[in-house]
């Protein structure tokens, strides 16, 4: 065996094995960060909904059609955003599972 082959065996012999639980390092921290982002996004959307409701109410009481439309559109945007935040993980997991189940026959 030449020197290059011996060096390759030494290098490959030093690669650590995969831990038996297959948990990636930092997985808990990543899960916490995603949870914080979801929480902050929901609080922002609640604020947007309340602002839209206030704009809608003031526009309605002052007969301002532009404010009514703007407030209503903000409220709808907040609801759609909350649905998107709630469904994000489920949709990503569904797409990953679907993609993993597809097999290519050559």
C-alpha positions in Angstrom: 0.0 0.0 0.0 1.4 3.4 -0.9 1.6 6.4 1.5 -1.5 8.1 0.1 -3.6 5.0 0.8 -2.2 4.8 4.3 -3.0 8.4 5.0 -6.6 8.0 3.6 -7.1 5.0 6.0 -5.9 7.1 8.9 -8.1 10.1 8.0 -11.2 7.9 7.4 -10.6 6.0 10.6 -10.8 9.2 12.6 -14.4 10.2 11.4 -16.6 9.9 14.4 -19.7 7.7 14.3 -23.2 9.2 14.2 -24.7 9.3 17.6 -27.3 6.6 18.1 -30.2 9.1 18.9 -29.6 10.9 15.6 -30.2 14.3 17.3 -28.4 17.1 15.5 -26.4 19.4 17.7 -28.3 22.5 18.5 -31.6 21.0 17.6 -33.3 22.2 20.8 -32.0 25.7 20.3 -33.2 25.8 16.7 -36.6 24.6 17.9 -36.7 27.3 20.5 -35.8 30.0 18.0 -38.6 28.8 15.6 -41.0 28.9 18.5 -40.0 32.5 19.5 -40.3 33.6 15.9 -43.8 32.1 15.7 -44.8 33.7 19.0 -43.5 37.2 17.9 -45.2 36.9 14.6 -48.5 36.1 16.2 -48.2 39.1 18.6 -47.4 41.3 15.6 -50.5 40.0 13.8 -52.7 40.6 16.9 -51.4 44.2 16.9 -52.2 44.5 13.2 -55.7 43.1 13.7 -56.4 45.5 16.6 -55.0 48.5 14.6 -57.2 47.5 11.7 -60.2 47.2 13.9 -59.5 50.7 15.3 -59.1 52.2 11.9 -62.3 50.4 10.7 -64.2 51.7 13.8 -63.0 55.3 13.4 -63.6 55.2 9.6 -67.1 53.8 10.2 -68.0 56.4 12.7 -66.7 59.3 10.6 -68.2 57.9 7.3 -64.7 57.6 5.8 -64.9 54.8 3.2 -61.1 54.7 2.7 -60.5 54.1 6.3 -63.2 51.5 6.5 -61.6 49.6 3.5 -58.1 50.0 4.9 -59.1 48.8 8.4 -60.9 45.8 6.9 -58.0 44.9 4.7 -55.6 45.0 7.6 -57.9 42.8 9.7 -58.1 40.3 6.8 -54.4 40.4 6.3 -53.8 39.7 10.0 -56.1 36.6 9.9 -54.5 35.3 6.7 -51.1 35.8 8.3 -52.1 34.0 11.5 -53.3 31.0 9.4 -50.0 31.0 7.4 -48.0 31.0 10.7 -50.1 28.2 12.1 -49.9 26.1 8.9 -46.2 26.7 8.1 -44.7 23.8 9.9 -47.5 21.4 8.9 -47.2 22.4 5.2 -43.4 22.1 5.2 -43.5 18.6 6.9 -46.2 17.5 4.4 -44.1 18.6 1.5 -41.0 16.9 2.9 -42.9 13.7 3.5 -44.4 13.8 0.0 -41.0 14.5 -1.6 -39.4 11.7 0.4 -42.1 9.2 -0.8 -41.5 9.9 -4.5 -39.3 7.3 -6.1 -37.6 7.7 -9.5 -37.3 4.5 -11.6 -34.5 4.6 -14.1 
